[in-house]
Amino acid sequence: MLTSMAVTFTQTHITEIVVKTIKNNKGFHSSVYCTVLDHSTHINSSISDNYNHC
């Protein structure tokens, strides 16, 4: 139970970072945000590699 809570917290935190990054960097497209969410288990992968998978 504690582990799943920690994972949820981490994913939420990553999502917040992504949202802030997109708001601060107009070069990011909304589909990048979607891609990051879809590939949340592959945070270390480059966003560009997963760009078209949304």
N, C-alpha and C positions, 0 to 999 in steps of 0.2 A: 504493500500500500504506500509506504513511504517513498519507495523507488519511483512508482508511477507519478506521485505528486511532484517529485523532483524533476522528472522528465517533462511533465506538463509545465512546470515553472520555467524550465530551461527553454522550451519551445516558445512559450509566451515571451520570454525575455528576448530571444532571437528575433521573434516577429516584431517586437517594438523597435529593436535596432534597425531592422530592415525598413520599417515604415519611416523612421527618422532619416535613414540614409536616402531613401527615395525622395522625401520631402526636401532634403538639403541638396540633392543632386538631380537637377532637372534632366540630366542625360539618361537616367534610369527610366525605362518604360514600365508601364503597369504590369505587363506580362512577365517581367523579371520578378516582380513581387509574387505573382502567381506561381512561377516556376520554383522559387525558393520555398514556398509553402508546400508544393507538391513533392519536393525533393528534400524535405526537412531532415531526413535521415542521412543525407549526403551533403552536409554543410561544407565539408572540405572540398567538394567538387567545385570547379569553376562555374560561375553562373552562365557564362557564354556557352559552355558545353551542353547545358540543359535548357537553353533559351527557347528552343522550338518544341519542347515537350509538354508545354502547358495545355 
